[in-house]
């Protein structure tokens, strides 16, 4: 996404399972139904009245268009060279 969208800022959301306090008849299979997941949201537009008022965000890009853009993005990783000696310092710190 970084290469195909001019390096936009991101929001990362971590969704964990809801608090499970025992209640009769309440979602007894949650441990099988729910999994934690990470949501990556690029901030491509500014929130407007609808988003601010409702808390819901409108995605102006269709899934097909987004898939086309991401499919065309290069997959080459960015390589960062460390100055000499820092790699040993990082390994020792780990």
C-alpha atoms as one frame of an Amber mdcrd trajectory, in Angstrom:
protein
   0.000   0.000   0.000   2.868   2.357   0.756   4.247   2.199  -2.791   0.877
   2.376  -4.529  -0.632   5.204  -2.429   2.214   7.732  -2.078   3.097   6.595
   1.477  -0.071   7.692   3.330  -0.335   7.739   7.131  -1.943   4.628   8.634
  -4.116   3.714  11.568  -3.637   0.238  13.013  -6.484  -1.317  14.995  -6.115
  -4.508  17.009  -9.393  -6.319  17.582  -9.362  -8.748  20.486 -12.151 -10.940
  21.728 -14.770  -9.316  23.948 -14.497  -9.727  27.699 -15.983 -13.112  28.554
 -17.819 -12.948  31.808 -20.129 -15.893  32.433 -23.724 -15.060  31.570 -26.343
 -17.689  30.864 -27.171 -17.954  27.180 -24.640 -15.335  26.055 -22.455 -16.394
  23.117 -21.318 -19.701  24.568 -19.146 -20.479  21.513 -17.171 -17.222  21.407
 -13.836 -19.032  21.863 -14.518 -20.831  18.565 -16.193 -17.978  16.686 -14.001
 -14.953  17.388 -10.308 -14.425  16.638  -8.076 -11.436  17.158  -7.110  -9.555
  14.027  -5.256  -6.472  12.870  -6.910  -3.858  10.702  -4.706  -1.508   8.659
  -6.479   1.652   7.574  -4.688   4.123   5.300  -5.816   7.701   5.870  -6.470
   8.769   2.297  -9.186  11.359   2.904 -10.265  13.729   5.649 -13.253  12.812
   7.798 -16.286  14.930   6.927 -19.702  15.444   8.521 -20.993  11.908   8.027
 -17.840  10.300   9.423 -17.560  12.695  12.354 -21.234  12.386  13.255 -21.701
   8.654  12.832 -18.277   7.174  13.521 -18.551   5.270  10.221 -16.101   5.949
   7.423 -16.949   5.871   3.745 -14.461   4.103   1.481 -14.398   6.016  -1.835
 -12.526   3.203  -3.643 -14.256   0.083  -4.932 -12.739  -3.278  -3.893 -12.005
  -4.065  -7.558 -10.106  -0.816  -8.088  -8.138  -1.271  -4.855  -7.228  -4.843
  -5.879  -5.995  -3.606  -9.283  -3.813  -0.896  -7.715  -2.327  -3.283  -5.136
  -1.722  -5.987  -7.762   0.350  -3.515  -9.798   2.440  -2.348  -6.823   6.053
  -3.576  -6.883   6.890  -6.206  -4.301  10.553  -5.303  -3.876  11.384  -4.715
  -0.202  13.130  -1.523   0.781  16.638  -2.367   1.991  18.147  -0.121   4.638
  21.894  -0.304   5.145  23.108   0.088   8.724  26.356   1.906   9.422  29.230
  -0.436  10.244  29.115  -1.718  13.819  25.435  -1.049  14.477  24.366  -4.530
  13.434  26.403  -6.041  16.279  24.915  -3.533  18.733  21.389  -4.455  17.607
  22.103  -8.186  17.892  23.515  -7.750  21.400  20.460  -5.744  22.484  18.063
  -8.461  21.283
